[in-house]
Amino acid sequence: MAINLEEALGVHVQALSLRAQRAQLLATNIANADTPNYKAVDIDFKTALSKAQSGELPLTVTGANHIQAGRGAGSQFPLMYRVPLQPALDGNTVDTQMEQAEFTRNAVQHQASLMFLSNRIRDILYAIKGA
């Protein structure tokens, strides 16, 4: 009987990858908190995960004037621009406290995905070894 690892590991592999991409986007936002006219970006995790699970391919850039997804972060999914609660005079939309809170929340969820994945792998190994 063959083991299908994609089914055995479930959604956790895609979730882990998306959490890593989101962490990179949030870190980029925090790093550019003082950059004039920088627009804070994020991904809609729920939508991105459902697209990753369904195998739906992301949009590709076909023209030189198209915006690159992820702005170097390797993101495959469309970015959402944050609307600031209090606009800055220099055009920057990064709210440092909100970005740090989202980064922390994402880190905790990344750790949870790692834990679930680790438990799944441990269970598979237990099933293979038997003891």
C-alpha positions as CSV (number, residue, x, y, z in Angstrom):
1,M,0.0,0.0,0.0
2,A,1.5,3.3,-1.1
3,I,1.5,6.4,1.0
4,N,0.4,9.7,-0.6
5,L,2.4,12.3,1.3
6,E,0.3,15.2,0.0
7,E,-2.8,13.7,1.5
8,A,-1.0,12.5,4.6
9,L,0.5,15.9,5.4
10,G,-2.6,17.8,4.6
11,V,-2.9,21.6,4.2
12,H,0.1,22.2,6.6
13,V,2.7,22.2,3.8
14,Q,0.9,24.9,1.8
15,A,0.1,26.9,5.0
16,L,3.8,26.8,6.0
17,S,4.9,28.1,2.7
18,L,2.3,30.9,2.7
19,R,3.2,31.9,6.2
20,A,6.9,32.2,5.3
21,Q,5.9,34.4,2.3
22,R,3.7,36.6,4.4
23,A,6.4,37.0,7.1
24,Q,8.7,38.3,4.4
25,L,6.1,40.8,3.2
26,L,5.4,42.0,6.7
27,A,9.1,42.3,7.5
28,T,9.6,44.4,4.3
29,N,6.7,46.6,5.4
30,I,8.4,47.1,8.8
31,A,11.8,47.8,7.3
32,N,10.3,50.5,5.0
33,A,8.3,52.3,7.8
34,D,10.3,55.5,7.2
35,T,10.5,55.3,3.4
36,P,8.5,58.1,1.8
37,N,5.6,56.9,-0.5
38,Y,6.1,53.3,0.5
39,K,2.8,51.4,0.3
40,A,2.3,48.6,2.9
41,V,1.2,45.3,1.3
42,D,-0.1,41.9,2.5
43,I,-1.8,38.9,1.2
44,D,-5.2,37.5,2.0
45,F,-4.0,34.3,3.7
46,K,-7.4,32.5,3.5
47,T,-7.8,33.2,-0.2
48,A,-4.2,32.3,-1.0
49,L,-4.4,29.0,0.9
50,S,-7.6,28.0,-0.8
51,K,-6.0,28.8,-4.2
52,A,-2.9,26.8,-3.3
53,Q,-5.0,23.8,-2.3
54,S,-7.1,23.9,-5.4
55,G,-4.0,24.1,-7.6
56,E,-5.2,27.4,-9.1
57,L,-2.3,29.0,-10.9
58,P,-1.4,32.6,-10.0
59,L,-1.5,35.5,-12.5
60,T,1.7,35.9,-14.6
61,V,3.3,39.2,-15.6
62,T,3.0,39.6,-19.4
63,G,4.0,43.2,-19.8
64,A,6.9,45.4,-18.7
65,N,4.5,47.8,-16.9
66,H,2.9,45.1,-14.8
67,I,3.6,45.2,-11.1
68,Q,5.6,42.2,-9.9
69,A,3.8,40.1,-7.3
70,G,5.5,40.2,-4.0
71,R,7.9,43.0,-4.9
72,G,10.8,40.6,-4.6
73,A,9.3,38.5,-1.8
74,G,8.6,35.6,-4.1
75,S,4.8,35.8,-3.5
76,Q,2.7,34.0,-6.1
77,F,-0.6,35.7,-5.1
78,P,-2.0,39.2,-5.7
79,L,-1.0,41.7,-3.1
80,M,-3.4,43.9,-1.1
81,Y,-2.4,47.4,-0.2
82,R,-3.1,48.4,3.4
83,V,-5.3,51.5,4.0
84,P,-3.7,53.4,6.9
85,L,-5.8,54.4,9.9
86,Q,-3.9,57.7,10.0
87,P,-2.3,58.8,6.7
88,A,1.3,60.0,6.8
89,L,2.3,63.3,5.3
90,D,5.1,61.6,3.3
91,G,2.7,59.1,1.6
92,N,3.9,56.1,3.6
93,T,1.1,53.7,4.6
94,V,3.0,51.6,7.1
95,D,1.5,51.5,10.6
96,T,4.5,50.1,12.6
97,Q,2.5,48.9,15.5
98,M,-0.1,47.1,13.3
99,E,2.6,45.5,11.2
100,Q,4.5,44.3,14.2
101,A,1.2,42.8,15.6
102,E,0.5,41.1,12.3
103,F,4.1,39.8,12.1
104,T,3.8,38.4,15.6
105,R,0.4,36.8,14.9
106,N,1.9,35.3,11.6
107,A,4.9,34.0,13.5
108,V,2.7,32.2,16.1
109,Q,0.5,30.7,13.3
110,H,3.7,29.6,11.4
111,Q,4.9,27.9,14.6
112,A,1.5,26.2,14.9
113,S,1.7,24.9,11.3
114,L,5.2,23.6,12.0
115,M,3.9,21.8,15.1
116,F,1.0,20.2,13.2
117,L,3.3,19.1,10.4
118,S,5.8,17.7,12.9
119,N,3.1,15.7,14.6
120,R,1.9,14.4,11.3
121,I,5.4,13.3,10.3
122,R,5.9,11.7,13.7
123,D,2.6,9.8,13.3
124,I,3.6,8.5,9.9
125,L,6.9,7.4,11.1
126,Y,5.2,5.6,14.0
127,A,2.9,3.9,11.6
128,I,5.8,2.7,9.4
129,K,8.0,1.6,12.3
130,G,5.2,0.2,14.4
131,A,6.8,1.1,17.7
